[in-house]
Amino acid sequence: MAKLYFHYSTMNAGKSTVLLQASHNYVERGMQTYLLTAQLDDRAGAGRIASRIGIGQSADTFDGDTDLFARIEARLAQGPCACVFIDEAQFLTERQVWQLARAVDDLNLPVMCYGLRVDFLGHLFEGSATLLALADEMREVRTICHCGRKATMVVRRGADGRAMTTGDQVQIGGNETYVSLCRRHWREETGDSPEA
């Protein structure tokens, strides 16, 4: 039975690596997969899912207006597909997550989404919030804070190196911009420490 999966974490936990490995496992067994990533994030090049450890794969892209159910139906019309993989799932709209759920339910096709759970202010992304509500299974991809605790939050650093506490929810960046932290250290960095 097909399911909608949400693999979530903070920045730099290895979500793209896990996605690429899972897709490779299908392909290695003679099954085809369909990879999609957000058009917005082109750090690895347009239409490319890449990991910090150096592996990558071409993918179709989506933006907020893409009908993902129609896109998946069109891919199935081209030939068999065993699984759909979505990178940068936090950038999905609520409508698109429902489209993915429909692909699971009506096309009997597993869909695996990989993305951030919260932004640098600790707020859920629209896509992530909807996936938390609709996913059949959720799996945390873990990473650690500099103190060794599990990192569940992320700070965005400004040009001065200090944690930002205002700004647009979406700003594409990597290690030069974002740092994953445990909640305690996130609170200290953002000025929301227990002593405040």
C-alpha positions in Angstrom: 0.0 0.0 0.0 1.4 3.4 -1.0 2.0 6.1 1.6 2.9 9.7 1.9 6.1 10.1 3.8 7.6 13.2 5.4 11.3 13.1 6.3 12.1 16.3 8.2 14.9 17.9 10.0 17.0 21.1 10.4 19.6 22.3 7.9 22.6 20.2 7.1 21.2 16.9 8.5 21.6 15.0 5.3 18.1 15.0 3.9 19.2 15.2 0.3 21.8 12.4 0.9 19.0 10.2 2.3 16.7 11.0 -0.6 19.4 10.3 -3.2 20.3 7.0 -1.5 16.7 5.9 -1.3 16.1 6.7 -5.0 19.3 4.8 -5.9 18.1 1.7 -4.0 15.0 1.6 -6.3 17.0 2.2 -9.5 19.6 -0.5 -8.5 16.7 -3.0 -8.4 15.5 -2.0 -11.9 12.7 0.3 -10.8 12.3 3.9 -12.0 11.8 6.9 -9.7 10.7 10.5 -10.3 12.6 13.2 -8.6 11.4 16.8 -8.0 12.9 19.8 -6.3 11.9 23.4 -5.6 12.7 25.7 -8.5 13.5 28.4 -5.9 16.6 26.6 -4.7 19.2 26.4 -7.5 22.3 26.4 -5.4 23.4 23.0 -7.0 22.2 24.2 -10.4 18.7 24.4 -11.9 16.9 21.1 -11.6 19.5 19.3 -9.5 19.3 17.7 -6.1 22.7 17.6 -4.5 24.2 16.7 -1.2 27.0 18.4 0.7 29.0 15.1 0.5 29.2 15.5 -3.3 26.5 13.3 -4.8 23.7 14.6 -7.0 21.0 13.8 -9.5 18.9 15.7 -12.1 15.3 16.4 -11.1 12.3 18.2 -12.4 11.4 21.4 -10.6 8.2 22.8 -9.1 7.1 26.2 -8.1 4.0 27.4 -6.2 1.8 27.1 -9.3 2.8 23.6 -10.3 0.0 21.0 -10.3 1.9 18.1 -8.9 -0.9 15.6 -9.4 -1.0 16.4 -13.1 2.9 16.3 -13.2 3.0 12.9 -11.6 0.2 11.6 -14.0 2.2 12.9 -16.9 5.3 11.1 -15.7 3.3 7.8 -15.3 2.1 8.1 -18.8 5.8 7.9 -20.0 6.3 4.6 -18.3 6.5 2.8 -14.9 7.5 4.7 -11.8 7.9 3.0 -8.4 8.2 6.1 -6.2 8.2 9.9 -6.3 10.8 11.8 -4.3 10.3 15.5 -3.4 13.3 17.6 -2.1 12.9 20.9 -0.4 9.3 19.9 0.6 9.0 22.9 2.9 8.4 25.0 -0.2 5.3 23.1 -1.2 2.0 24.8 -0.8 -0.9 23.3 1.1 -2.7 22.6 -2.2 0.4 20.8 -3.5 0.6 18.6 -0.4 -3.0 17.6 -1.0 -2.1 16.9 -4.6 0.6 14.5 -3.4 -1.8 12.8 -1.0 -4.2 12.3 -4.0 -1.3 10.8 -6.0 -0.7 8.3 -3.2 -4.4 7.5 -2.7 -5.6 7.5 -6.4 -2.5 6.4 -8.2 -1.2 4.0 -5.5 2.2 5.6 -5.8 4.5 6.2 -2.8 5.6 9.8 -2.3 8.6 10.6 -0.1 9.0 14.2 0.8 12.2 15.6 2.4 12.3 19.1 3.9 12.8 21.5 6.8 10.2 21.5 9.6 10.7 25.0 10.9 12.3 28.2 9.7 14.9 30.4 11.5 12.2 31.9 13.7 10.9 28.5 14.8 7.8 28.8 12.7 6.5 25.9 10.5 6.7 26.3 6.8 3.4 25.9 4.9 4.4 22.7 3.2 5.9 21.2 6.3 2.8 22.1 8.4 0.5 20.4 5.8 2.8 17.4 5.6 2.7 17.0 9.4 -1.0 17.0 9.2 -1.4 14.6 6.2 1.6 12.3 6.0 1.0 8.6 6.7 4.5 8.3 8.1 7.0 10.9 9.4 10.7 10.3 10.0 13.2 12.6 11.6 16.6 12.9 9.9 18.7 13.9 12.9 21.7 16.1 13.3 23.4 17.6 16.3 24.1 21.0 17.9 27.6 22.0 18.7 26.9 20.9 22.3 26.1 17.3 21.2 22.3 17.5 21.8 19.9 16.8 19.0 19.5 19.9 16.8 15.8 20.8 16.3 16.1 24.5 15.4 18.1 26.7 13.0 19.5 30.2 13.1 20.1 32.5 10.2 23.2 34.5 10.5 23.5 38.1 9.2 26.5 39.6 7.6 27.8 40.5 11.1 27.6 36.8 12.1 24.9 37.4 14.6 21.6 35.5 14.7 18.8 37.3 12.8 15.4 37.6 14.5 13.5 39.3 11.6 13.3 38.8 7.9 11.6 36.9 5.1 10.8 33.3 5.9 12.6 32.1 2.7 16.2 33.0 2.0 18.2 30.4 0.2 21.5 29.6 1.7 23.8 27.0 3.2 26.5 26.7 5.9 27.4 30.3 5.3 23.9 31.4 6.4 22.3 28.8 8.6 23.4 26.8 11.7 21.5 24.0 13.3 21.1 24.2 17.0 19.3 22.5 19.9 16.4 24.6 21.3 18.4 25.8 24.3 21.2 27.3 22.1 18.8 28.6 19.6 17.0 30.5 22.4 20.4 31.9 23.6 21.4 33.0 20.1 18.1 34.6 19.4 17.9 36.5 22.7 15.1 34.2 24.1 17.2 32.7 26.9 15.7 31.6 30.2 17.2 34.6 31.9 15.5 37.1 29.5 
